[in-house]
Amino acid sequence: MKDQVTPEPESNGATTRAARISEDDDDDDGNLSSTDLSEMLAEGTKEAHDRAENCQFVKDFLRGHIKKEVFKRVTAALYFVYVAMEEEMEKNKDHPHIAPIYFPAELYRREALGRDLEYLYGENWESQISLSAGTKPYVDRIHEVGQKDPVLLVAHSYTRYMGDLSGGQILKKVAQRALKLPSTGEGLNFYQFEEIHSHKGFKQLYRSRTNELELDVETKQRIVDESNKAFGFNMMVFSELEEIGKTIKEEVQDAGFGHSHAEIMQGGDISKCPYYAAKMAVSGNPTHAVQLVKTLLRQMSCKLVLATWVAIFAGFTAWYLL
């Protein structure tokens, strides 16, 4: 795949590799070899990837079984991980094995996570979060490789960012629906890559850059091994969050009528408002009583309640007639 990159000037006179990839980018990765790093990573981390996807925390998340307090802790854990990784990427941005995959404008998540934490915790969010015991080994390892063996940052960057651009988009939809987060994106900025116009195209570009790194087979294998460690660190975080979730009281969501009052009234027809229909029904007007029944029948939960009352009434009637 041909890189479609438009360099943009930075304040220090250098250039940044700002990728502008449209939706119709070529989907052909070319003839990949089993010794290409992206292929080695895909094959060499398959088992670790499967274990991470099938751990109880992730399975519960995908089912929409996520408590808001746990989601807040997830966001905080990710914040510390990305702060560490992006600090080390910045320190090593001129390293020959980091420079080709250095895309701060497109990929960096620190600011996005900060906005999410402000939404979830409030303005003083920084004083309310701390590095947990389950996340600390992950953060420490990122700093260690950044300082002592920067080429291994390739593993951490690839594992996290490629995952965010793939499965992370599924988690975004699940979280938004399960936690009833605003459709405008508050609390989910982490999943929004505003400078990437095609996730598929950018992933192809990133894989291409990764495969072009001048590395011997031994170093490539060390990167694969480090990527497996990254999956292990992620599972440590998941395990900790799962245990925390067990200590938090189950949150009961009020299903209500399934729509907000504003959404119901958006069309301007007041007769569609269940609260208005109920108010008028008690006034004694049979027309409004019928309207209330029709309104309630639009809601599945109300249908069930109504069916139950009909069954009870029928039972009493049969008993009386006997």
Secondary structure, DSSP 8 states (H G I E B T S, - for coil): ----B--EE-TTS-EE--B---TT---------TTSHHHHHHHHTHHHHHHHHTSHHHHHHHTT---HHHHHHHHHHHHHHHHHHHHHHHHTTTSTTTGGG--HHHH--HHHHHHHHHHHH-TTGGGT----TTTHHHHHHHHHHHHH-GGGHHHHHHHHHHHHHTTHHHHHHHHHHHTT--TT-TT-GGG--TT-S-HHHHHHHHHHHHHTS---HHHHHHHHHHHHHHHHHHHHHHHHHHHHHHHS-------TTSS-HHHHGGG--GGG-HHHHHHHHTTT-HHHHHHHHHHHHTSHHHHHHHHHHHHHHHHHHHHHH-
